[in-house]
């Protein structure tokens, strides 16, 4: 088998709603086998993730996260993605790392919002003005086409620039006000200390927590977690690995029983909003199984348009 090389040129052909349909289909297959490894050097991280879904294939994704790269005009995150055939184990495709990461990350939270956010959500606050927030603007717009966006960032200039560049988007320098008025709040920062305060939340909101990926990172405080119905994309990649859940679990703020469901509970009706006034929180932990589902969707899309 000659592996297919898939570049970012295919991106205009991709569709957010098709991707979350692929996620739903993927989570109705046998549960993924997942293995992660993390290596650290100061603030730099080498993250390798592997996944195998019976009937779909297997994938290895290695990412390097260098937070200081932005000062040099370079991406903070780089890496490689290899997709393998489920039937022969041969290399089926090398898929552009940044393409897979962008669509997997935003698609993950969009999938959660499609199940947990109120369908009539119209006001969305993006906390952070980086690449992930820009992707979330596009992703949410596919599901909530008339939504109005507010963006907040530690650096107001970045929020203002993002607001100028994107439709239906305004910048705010008041995080509390931006959170309070929103139907959906999406955090995509590199914060190690919680910046989203539970006392700001109101009934019926949905919160997508994306930014934290290390064991020492958090975006939501204890009060936010206590007030909300808690969900994660996958218990195996979040609870023991990422500070967002690992720290409050270790401190007894929450228990494992407080986690309502992960995506594998969708078939049983467990990953769902229980009432209009519930506050829902979903921690987006990523995971190679979602990279696998994304890469498989991209490869299938290439075949269809080829």
C-alpha positions in Angstrom: 0.0 0.0 0.0 1.3 3.4 -1.0 0.3 5.8 1.8 -1.7 8.9 0.9 -0.2 12.3 1.8 -3.0 14.6 2.8 -2.2 18.3 3.0 -4.2 21.2 4.4 -5.4 22.0 0.8 -8.4 19.7 1.5 -9.7 22.0 4.2 -12.3 23.9 2.1 -14.0 20.6 1.4 -14.4 19.7 5.1 -17.6 20.3 7.0 -18.0 20.6 10.8 -21.4 18.9 10.9 -20.1 16.0 8.9 -17.2 15.7 11.4 -19.4 15.5 14.5 -21.5 12.9 12.7 -18.3 11.0 12.2 -17.6 11.4 15.9 -21.0 10.0 16.8 -20.5 7.0 14.5 -17.1 6.4 15.9 -18.3 6.4 19.5 -20.9 3.7 18.6 -18.1 1.4 17.6 -16.1 -0.7 20.1 -14.4 1.5 22.7 -11.0 2.8 21.6 -7.8 1.5 23.0 -5.7 4.5 24.0 -2.2 5.1 25.2 -0.6 8.4 26.0 2.9 9.5 27.0 4.0 12.9 28.2 7.6 14.1 28.4 8.4 17.6 29.8 11.3 20.0 29.7 10.5 23.1 31.6 7.4 24.6 29.8 7.9 22.4 26.7 6.0 19.2 26.2 6.4 16.1 24.0 3.1 14.4 23.8 2.6 11.1 22.0 -0.8 9.6 21.6 -1.9 6.3 20.0 -5.4 4.9 19.4 -7.0 1.8 17.9 -10.7 1.5 17.1 -11.7 -1.9 15.9 -13.2 -1.5 12.4 -11.8 2.0 11.9 -8.1 1.7 12.1 -5.2 2.9 14.3 -3.3 6.2 14.6 -0.2 7.6 16.2 0.1 11.3 16.7 3.1 13.1 18.2 2.9 16.7 19.2 5.5 19.1 20.4 4.2 22.0 22.5 6.7 24.9 22.8 4.8 27.9 24.4 7.7 30.3 23.6 7.5 29.7 19.9 5.0 32.5 19.4 7.6 35.1 20.3 9.5 33.9 17.3 6.5 33.9 15.0 6.3 30.1 15.0 3.4 27.8 15.9 3.4 26.8 19.6 2.3 23.2 18.6 3.8 21.0 15.9 3.9 17.3 15.1 3.0 14.5 12.8 0.0 12.2 12.3 0.1 8.6 10.9 -3.1 6.7 10.1 -2.9 2.9 9.7 -5.2 0.4 8.0 -7.3 -1.6 10.3 -7.2 -4.7 8.1 -3.5 -4.9 7.2 -1.7 -2.5 9.6 -0.1 -0.7 6.7 0.4 3.0 6.7 -2.7 4.4 5.0 -2.1 8.1 5.2 0.1 10.8 6.6 -2.2 13.7 7.4 -1.3 17.3 7.9 -0.8 17.6 11.7 -2.2 21.1 12.0 -5.3 20.2 9.9 -6.1 17.2 12.1 -5.4 19.1 15.3 -7.5 22.0 14.4 -10.5 20.0 13.3 -10.2 17.4 16.1 -9.9 20.1 18.8 -12.7 22.3 17.7 -14.9 19.3 16.6 -14.5 17.8 20.1 -16.1 20.8 21.8 -18.6 21.3 19.0 -19.7 17.7 19.5 -20.1 18.3 23.2 -22.1 21.5 22.6 -24.4 19.7 20.1 -25.5 17.4 23.0 -25.2 19.8 26.0 -25.8 23.4 24.9 -29.4 24.6 24.7 -30.5 24.5 21.0 -31.6 28.1 21.2 -28.2 29.3 22.3 -27.4 32.7 20.6 -24.6 34.3 22.6 -21.2 32.7 22.7 -18.2 34.0 24.7 -14.7 32.9 23.6 -12.1 33.2 26.3 -8.8 33.6 24.6 -8.0 35.0 21.1 -5.6 32.3 19.8 -6.0 29.8 16.9 -8.3 27.5 18.9 -10.8 30.3 19.6 -10.8 31.3 15.9 -11.5 27.6 15.0 -14.3 27.5 17.6 -15.9 30.6 16.0 -16.1 28.7 12.7 -17.2 25.4 14.4 -20.0 27.0 16.5 -21.2 29.0 13.5 -22.0 25.8 11.7 -24.2 24.6 14.5 -25.5 28.1 15.6 -25.5 30.1 12.4 -27.0 33.2 13.9 -25.0 33.3 17.1 -23.2 36.5 18.2 -19.7 36.1 19.6 -17.9 38.0 22.3 -14.1 37.5 22.7 -12.0 38.3 25.8 -8.2 38.0 26.0 -5.6 38.9 28.5 -4.2 41.1 25.8 -7.1 43.3 24.7 -5.3 44.1 21.4 -5.5 40.4 20.4 -9.2 40.3 21.2 -9.9 43.5 19.2 -8.0 42.1 16.2 -9.9 38.9 16.3 -13.2 40.7 16.5 -12.3 42.9 13.5 -11.4 39.8 11.5 -14.5 37.6 12.2 -18.2 38.2 11.5 -20.7 38.7 14.3 -17.9 39.1 16.8 -17.1 41.9 19.3 -14.3 42.3 21.9 -14.8 42.8 25.6 -12.4 43.9 28.3 -14.7 42.7 31.0 -14.5 38.9 31.4 -17.2 38.7 34.1 -19.7 40.6 31.9 -18.8 38.5 28.9 -19.3 35.3 30.8 -22.6 36.3 32.5 -24.4 37.3 29.3 -23.4 34.1 27.3 -25.3 31.0 26.6 -22.1 29.1 25.7 -18.7 29.9 27.2 -15.6 28.4 25.6 -12.2 28.7 27.3 -9.1 28.2 25.2 -6.2 29.6 27.1 -2.8 28.5 28.4 -3.7 29.3 32.0 -2.4 27.4 34.9 -4.7 29.1 37.4 -8.5 29.2 37.1 -9.8 32.3 35.3 -13.5 31.3 35.0 -15.2 31.9 38.3 -18.3 29.9 39.2 -20.0 32.8 40.9 -20.3 34.4 37.4 -22.3 31.5 35.9 -26.1 31.4 35.5 -28.7 28.7 35.0 -28.8 27.1 31.5 -25.3 27.9 30.4 -22.9 25.4 28.7 -19.1 25.7 29.2 -16.6 24.1 26.9 -13.2 23.8 28.7 -10.4 23.4 26.1 -7.2 25.0 27.1 -5.7 22.9 29.9 -3.8 19.9 28.7 -1.1 19.4 31.4 -1.5 18.1 34.9 -0.7 21.6 36.3 -3.3 23.6 34.2 -6.8 24.7 35.0 -9.3 27.2 33.6 -12.4 26.8 35.8 -12.4 27.3 39.6 -13.8 24.9 42.2 -17.1 26.8 42.4 -17.8 26.4 38.7 -17.2 22.6 38.9 -19.4 22.3 42.0 -22.3 24.2 40.4 -22.3 22.3 37.1 -23.2 18.9 35.7 -19.8 17.6 34.7 -19.0 15.8 31.5 -15.7 14.9 29.7 -15.0 13.7 26.2 -13.2 10.6 27.5 -12.7 9.6 31.2 -9.5 7.8 30.2 -7.7 10.9 28.8 -8.9 13.5 31.3 -9.4 12.5 34.9 -5.9 11.3 35.7 -3.9 13.4 33.2 -5.2 17.0 33.1 -5.3 19.4 36.0 -8.7 20.6 35.1 -10.1 17.4 36.6 -7.1 15.8 38.3 -6.5 18.6 40.8 -10.1 19.0 42.1 -10.4 15.2 42.2 -7.2 14.9 44.3 -8.4 17.7 46.6 -11.8 16.2 47.1 -13.6 19.2 45.5 -15.4 16.7 43.2 -15.5 12.9 42.9 -15.4 10.5 40.0 -19.1 9.9 40.6 -19.7 13.6 39.8 -18.7 13.0 36.1 -22.0 12.3 34.4 -20.7 10.7 31.3 -18.2 10.8 28.4 -18.9 10.5 24.7 -19.3 6.8 25.0 -22.4 7.4 27.0 -24.2 9.0 24.1 -25.7 5.7 22.9 -27.2 5.2 26.4 -28.6 8.7 26.6 -26.2 9.7 29.4 -24.3 12.4 27.6 -27.2 14.9 27.5 -28.6 18.0 29.2 -31.1 17.0 31.8 -33.0 20.3 32.0 -33.0 23.9 30.6 -31.7 25.4 33.8 -28.8 23.0 34.3 -25.3 24.4 34.0 -23.2 22.0 31.9 -19.4 21.7 31.8 -17.5 19.5 29.4 -13.7 19.1 29.6 -12.2 18.7 26.1 -9.2 16.4 26.7 -8.6 15.4 23.1 -7.2 12.0 22.7 -5.8 10.0 19.8 -9.1 8.3 19.3 -10.6 11.6 18.2 -7.6 12.3 16.0 -8.2 8.9 14.5 -11.9 9.6 13.8 -10.9 13.0 12.4 -8.1 11.6 10.2 -10.4 8.8 9.0 -13.1 11.4 8.1 -10.6 13.5 6.2 -9.3 10.4 4.3 -12.9 9.3 3.4 -13.7 12.9 2.3 -10.6 12.8 0.0 -11.8 9.6 -1.6 -15.3 11.0 -2.2 -14.0 14.1 -3.9 -11.1 12.4 -5.7 
